[in-house]
């Protein structure tokens, strides 16, 4: 009798519609001048890296977004993804992506 081995499948999150999945950058605990902020005060960061792009956005020539792009986004409609205890994943509507950081050529 053969033993059946069940491989644990990795769960993934794929955005649908006009959305992207981003990993939010860490909130800042220190000012640019080097002042440490208490735990109760953080400078909110509205930047992150694109983890996944919906097929609809990927096929739309009006959006030049790519996986791993660093973006600036409006968090108003960002939906947190409860994937891991310490994750910073959010599904963000494409309308809330307000800028893409690009290096000069």
Contact map, one row per residue, 1 for C-alpha under 8 A:
111000000000000000000000000000000000000000000000000000000000000000000000000000000000000000000000000000000
111100000000000000000000000000000000000000000000000000000000000000000000000000000000000000000000000000000
111110000000000000000000000000000000000000000000000000000000000000000000000000000000000000000000000000000
011111000000000000000000000000000000000000000000000000000000000000000000000000000000000000000000000000000
001111100000000000000000000000000000000000000000000000000000000000000000000000000000000000000000000000000
000111110000000000000000000000000000000000000000000000000000000000000000000000000000000000000000000000000
000011111000000000000000000000000000000000000000000000000000000000000000000000000000000000000000000000000
000001111100000000000000000000000000000000000000000000000000000000000000000000000000000000000000000000000
000000111110000000000000000000000000000000000000000000000000000000000000000000000000000000000000000000000
000000011111000000000000000000000000000000000000000000000000000000000000000000000000000000000000000000000
000000001111100000000000000000000000000000000000000000000000000000000000000000000000000000000000000000000
000000000111110000000000000000000000000000000000000000000000000000000000000000000000000000000000000000000
000000000011111000001000000000000000000000000000000000000000000000000000000000000000000000000000000000000
000000000001111100001000000000000000000000000000000111000000000000000000000000000000000000000000000000000
000000000000111110111000000000000000000000000000000111000000000000000000000000000000000000100000000000000
000000000000011111110000000000000000000000000000000001110000000000000000000000000000000000000000000000000
000000000000001111100000000000000000000000000000000001111000000000000000000000000000000000000000000000000
000000000000000111110000000000000000000000000000000001011000000000000000000000000000000000001110000000000
000000000000001111111000000000000000000000000000000011001000000000000000000000000000000000111100000000000
000000000000001101111100000000000000000000000000011111001000000000000000000000000000000000111100000000000
000000000000111000111110000000000000000000000000011110000000000000000000000000000000000011110000000000000
000000000000000000011111000000000000000000000001111100000000000000000000000000000000000011110000000000000
000000000000000000001111100000000000000000000001111000000000000000000000000000000000001111000000000000000
000000000000000000000111110000000000000000001111100000000000000000000000000000000000000111000000000000000
000000000000000000000011111000000000000000001111100000000000000000000000000000000000000100000000000000000
000000000000000000000001111100000000000000001000000000000000000000000000000000000000000000000000000000000
000000000000000000000000111110000000000001111000000000000000000000000000000000000000000000000000000000000
000000000000000000000000011111100000000001111000000000000000000000000000000000000000000000000000000000000
000000000000000000000000001111100001111011100000000000000000000000000000000000000000000000000000000000000
000000000000000000000000000111111111100000000000000000000000000000000000000000000000000000000000000000000
000000000000000000000000000111111111100000000000000000000000000000000000000000000000000000000000000000000
000000000000000000000000000001111110000000000000000000000000000000000000000000000000000000000000000000000
000000000000000000000000000001111110000000000000000000000000000000000000000000000000000000000000000000000
000000000000000000000000000001111111000000000000000000000000000000000000000000000000000000000000000000000
000000000000000000000000000001111111100000000000000000000000000000000000000000000000000000000000000000000
000000000000000000000000000011100111110000000000000000000000000000000000000000000000000000000000000000000
000000000000000000000000000011100011111111000000000000000000000000000000000000000000000000000000000000000
000000000000000000000000000010000001111111000000000000000000000000000000000000000000000000000000000000000
000000000000000000000000000010000000111111000000000000000000000000000000000000000000000000000000000000000
000000000000000000000000000000000000111111000000000000000000000000000000000000000000000000000000000000000
000000000000000000000000000010000000111111100000000000000000000000000000000000000000000000000000000000000
000000000000000000000000001110000000111111110000000000000000000000000000000000000000000000000000000000000
000000000000000000000000001110000000000011111000000000000000000000000000000000000000000000000000000000000
000000000000000000000000001100000000000001111100000000000000000000000000000000000000000000000000000000000
000000000000000000000001111100000000000000111110000000000000000000000000000000000000000000000000000000000
000000000000000000000001100000000000000000011111000000000000000000000001111000000000000000000000000000000
000000000000000000000001100000000000000000001111100000000000000000000111100000000000000000000000000000000
000000000000000000000111100000000000000000000111110000000000000000000111100000000000000000000000000000000
000000000000000000000111100000000000000000000011111000000000000000111110000000000000000000000000000000000
000000000000000000011110000000000000000000000001111110000000000001111110000000000000000000000000000000000
000000000000000000011110000000000000000000000000111110000000000000110000000000000000000000000000000000000
000000000000011000011100000000000000000000000000011111000000000000100000000000000000000000000000000000000
000000000000011000111000000000000000000000000000011111101100000001100000000000000000000000000000000000000
000000000000011111110000000000000000000000000000000111111100000000000000000000000000000000000000000000000
000000000000000110000000000000000000000000000000000011111110000000000000000000000000000000000000000000000
000000000000000111000000000000000000000000000000000001111111000000000000000000000000000000000000000000000
000000000000000011110000000000000000000000000000000011111111001000000000000000000000000000000100000000000
000000000000000000000000000000000000000000000000000011111111101011000000000000000000000000000000000000000
000000000000000000000000000000000000000000000000000000111111100000000000000000000000000000000000000000000
000000000000000000000000000000000000000000000000000000011111111000000000000000000000000000000000000000000
000000000000000000000000000000000000000000000000000000000111111100000000000000000000000000000000000000000
000000000000000000000000000000000000000000000000000000000001111100000000000000000000000000000000000000000
000000000000000000000000000000000000000000000000000000001101111110000000000000000000000000000000000000000
000000000000000000000000000000000000000000000000000000000000111111000000000000000000000000000000000000000
000000000000000000000000000000000000000000000000000000000100001111101000000000000000000000000000000100000
000000000000000000000000000000000000000000000000010010000100000111111000000000000000000000000000000000000
000000000000000000000000000000000000000000000000111110000000000011111000000000000000000000000000000000000
000000000000000000000000000000000000000000000000111000000000000001111100000000000000000000000000000000000
000000000000000000000000000000000000000000000000110000000000000011111110000000000000000000000000000110000
000000000000000000000000000000000000000000000011110000000000000000011111000000000000000000000000000110000
000000000000000000000000000000000000000000000011110000000000000000001111100000000000000000000000111110000
000000000000000000000000000000000000000000000111000000000000000000000111110000000000000000000000111110000
000000000000000000000000000000000000000000000111000000000000000000000011111000000000000000010001111000000
000000000000000000000000000000000000000000000100000000000000000000000001111111000000000000000001110000000
000000000000000000000000000000000000000000000100000000000000000000000000111111000000000000010001000000000
000000000000000000000000000000000000000000000000000000000000000000000000011111000000000000000001000000000
000000000000000000000000000000000000000000000000000000000000000000000000011111100000000000011001000000000
000000000000000000000000000000000000000000000000000000000000000000000000011111110000000001111000000000000
000000000000000000000000000000000000000000000000000000000000000000000000000011111000000001110000000000000
000000000000000000000000000000000000000000000000000000000000000000000000000001111100000111100000000000000
000000000000000000000000000000000000000000000000000000000000000000000000000000111110001111100000000000000
000000000000000000000000000000000000000000000000000000000000000000000000000000011111101010000000000000000
000000000000000000000000000000000000000000000000000000000000000000000000000000001111101010000000000000000
000000000000000000000000000000000000000000000000000000000000000000000000000000000111111000000000000000000
000000000000000000000000000000000000000000000000000000000000000000000000000000000111111000000000000000000
000000000000000000000000000000000000000000000000000000000000000000000000000000000001111100000000000000000
000000000000000000000010000000000000000000000000000000000000000000000000000000001111111110000000000000000
000000000000000000000011100000000000000000000000000000000000000000000000000000011000011111000000000000000
000000000000000000001111000000000000000000000000000000000000000000000000000000011110001111100000000000000
000000000000000000001111000000000000000000000000000000000000000000000000000001111000000111110000000000000
000000000000001000111100000000000000000000000000000000000000000000000000000001111000000011111000000000000
000000000000000000111100000000000000000000000000000000000000000000000000101011100000000001111101100000000
000000000000000001110000000000000000000000000000000000000000000000000000000011000000000000111111100000000
000000000000000001110000000000000000000000000000000000001000000000000000000000000000000000011111100000000
000000000000000001000000000000000000000000000000000000000000000000000000000000000000000000001111110000000
000000000000000000000000000000000000000000000000000000000000000000000000111110000000000000011111110000000
000000000000000000000000000000000000000000000000000000000000000000000011110000000000000000011111111100000
000000000000000000000000000000000000000000000000000000000000000000000011110000000000000000000011111100000
000000000000000000000000000000000000000000000000000000000000000000000011100000000000000000000000111110000
000000000000000000000000000000000000000000000000000000000000000010001111000000000000000000000000111111000
000000000000000000000000000000000000000000000000000000000000000000001111000000000000000000000000001111100
000000000000000000000000000000000000000000000000000000000000000000000000000000000000000000000000000111110
000000000000000000000000000000000000000000000000000000000000000000000000000000000000000000000000000011111
000000000000000000000000000000000000000000000000000000000000000000000000000000000000000000000000000001111
000000000000000000000000000000000000000000000000000000000000000000000000000000000000000000000000000000111
